[in-house]
Amino acid sequence: MKKYFFLIIVLMLASCTPTVQQETTPTFRFGVPVENKTQALIAAQSGLIRSFDYTEPLTVVKVEQMSFTEYSKFVGTSNDRPTDTQVWLIIYFDDNWQSKAPMPGITPPPPFHDCVYVAINAADGMPLEVGGPLQSSKIAECDK
């Protein structure tokens, strides 16, 4: 009788235990070409996390593949990279960005409300540049 009682309790508890569905997040393996916007967003996270603290959710304003020359003109930078290098430009908006200090003991600038950008190499997904705030006049969504 005790065995049946124990078995009934175990079955009741098992039926009451909620099943947790594990969400699957797409992954990206650095070193392979970035073939679509989803992969570009995943690859850009490493550069974004190293450079800024922010509050979720972020607003993705732009994800576009372009040449390094087009990218440089858009963000107003110059570099000695080959101009035909293909990059993905990802622009994010957030209400409360905080730049991370480049070295311990250095006080970072105050938080800001604007857009930041990440450029990743389309050939291997590695972050090339991370910057911000972006000149808001270039993108209306950055003027929220």
N, C-alpha and C positions, 0 to 999 in steps of 0.2 A: 504494500500500500504506500509506504514511504517513497519507493522508487517511482511509482506512478505520479504521486503528488509532486515530487521533484521534477520529473519530466514535464509535467503540465506547466509548472512555474517557468522552467527554462524556455519552453515553447512560447509562452505568453510574453516573456521578456524579449525574446527574439523578434516576435511580431511587432512589438512596440518600439523597437530601436529604429530610429529614422535612418534612411539610406542617404548618404551624402554623395552627390554627384560631383566628381572631381572635374573641374574645368580644365580644358586643355588649351594652353596658350601656344600659338604658333612659335616656332623657334627659327633662329637664323644662325648658320655656322659661318663665322668670319673666315675669309679666305676664298669664298666662292662668290661669283657675281650676284649682285642684287638685281633681281629680275622684275620686281613689281613693287607697288606702293606699300603693301603689307610688310614685305621684307625690309624695305627702306625704313619704315617706322620702327621696326624691331631693332634694326642695327643702330639707328640714331639714338636709342635710349642710353647706350653706354656713354656717349659723349655728353648727353644732356645731364645725366646723373652725376658725372664727374665735375661738371661746371656750375650747376645751379641746384638750389633747393627750391621747391615749389609746392603749391597746394593742388591737389587733385580735385576735379578732373581738369586736365589740360585741354585746350581747344586747338585742334590741328587746323591751321589756316591754309597751308599749302604743302603739297608733296609733289615734286616735279623733277624729272631727270633733265639735265642740260649739260652743256660743255662747261669747262672751268672758266672760259672766257665770259660766257653768259652769266654764270654765277658771280664772278668778280664784278661785273658791271652792275648786277642787281643789288649786291650788298655793299658795293663801294670799297672793295679791297683789291689789292694787287699782290701777286705772289709769283715766285719763279717756277711754278708748276707748269708742265706742258699744257698749252691752251686747249688741246684736243682731248684732254682727260675728261671722261664722263663722270659727273657727280650727281647725286641726289640731293636736292635742297629741301629740307623740312623746316617749316616755320610753325612755331607754337605761340599761342597767346595764353597769358595767365595774369591774374590780378595781383599776385604777390611773389614775384621772382626774388630770389636772394642769391647773389653771386657767391661762390665759395672762395675763400681766401686762397691765393696761390701758394702761400707758405704759412706755416704756423707762426702766430704772433702778429700777423698783418691783419688789420681790421678791414673787412670787406666793405664795399660801398653800401649805402642804404638800400632796402628793398625797392622794387619798382614795378609798375603796372604797364606792360607793353608786350611786344613780341621778341622772341629770341629765335635764333636759327642754328641748325646743324647741317653741315655739308659732309656727306660721306662719299667715299670712292665707290663708284658703281662696279668696279672690277672685283673688289674684295670686301666691301662693307665697312672698312675702317674709317672712323671719323677723321676728317681732314681739318675742319675748323668748327668751332662753336663760338657764337657771339651774341651780343645783345646789350642794350636794347636796339632793335632795328629801327631805322628812321621811319616813324609811323606814317609819314606822308606817302610812302611807297605802297602801303596796303591798308585799305580802309578798316579791315577787321582789327587792326592793331590800335585803332583810336577809340576802342570801346570805353 
